[in-house]
Structure formats: structure tokens, C-alpha cells
Amino acid sequence: MSTTERVWFKSSYSGSQGDDCVEVAVTEQAIHVRDSKDLTRPALAVGRNGWTRFVGYAARG
């Protein structure tokens, strides 16, 4: 599945002025993360277990 076929969601923590935008797309295989300001860069793909651990770690601050 190409990056254009994925459904991307902007992070609720992204700036409302179009700055600091992080977008996430969920597929069966992975969670994909990209910088919406630079779509020429490839998205980062993280396995579901790795994503769950990352979110848990980030939530703890």
C-alpha cells in the first residue's frame, strides 16, 4: 500500500497553524508516521507492539 493510499490522521498535538504536523496512518502490519510538512521523506513504519510500547513510554513523560 503506497503512502497516498493510506488514510492519514493529524496528531491532536500538531500546531493549528500548519506547523509541527505529525500524521499517522494505521494498517494491518504497522503504524506509519510522517511529517506532513515534508512528504518527500518516507514515512516511519513501526510494528503494532512497538507502537504500543512507544505510546506507553511517551504517556509517562
ChimeraX attribute file (.defattr): number of C-alpha atoms within 10 A of each C-alpha:
attribute: neighborCount
match mode: 1-to-1
recipient: residues
	/A:1	6
	/A:2	5
	/A:3	13
	/A:4	7
	/A:5	8
	/A:6	13
	/A:7	11
	/A:8	17
	/A:9	12
	/A:10	16
	/A:11	13
	/A:12	10
	/A:13	9
	/A:14	13
	/A:15	12
	/A:16	9
	/A:17	7
	/A:18	9
	/A:19	11
	/A:20	14
	/A:21	18
	/A:22	18
	/A:23	19
	/A:24	19
	/A:25	18
	/A:26	16
	/A:27	13
	/A:28	7
	/A:29	10
	/A:30	16
	/A:31	19
	/A:32	21
	/A:33	20
	/A:34	21
	/A:35	18
	/A:36	18
	/A:37	13
	/A:38	9
	/A:39	10
	/A:40	9
	/A:41	10
	/A:42	12
	/A:43	17
	/A:44	12
	/A:45	18
	/A:46	16
	/A:47	13
	/A:48	16
	/A:49	10
	/A:50	13
	/A:51	15
	/A:52	13
	/A:53	11
	/A:54	12
	/A:55	11
	/A:56	11
	/A:57	10
	/A:58	9
	/A:59	8
	/A:60	6
	/A:61	6
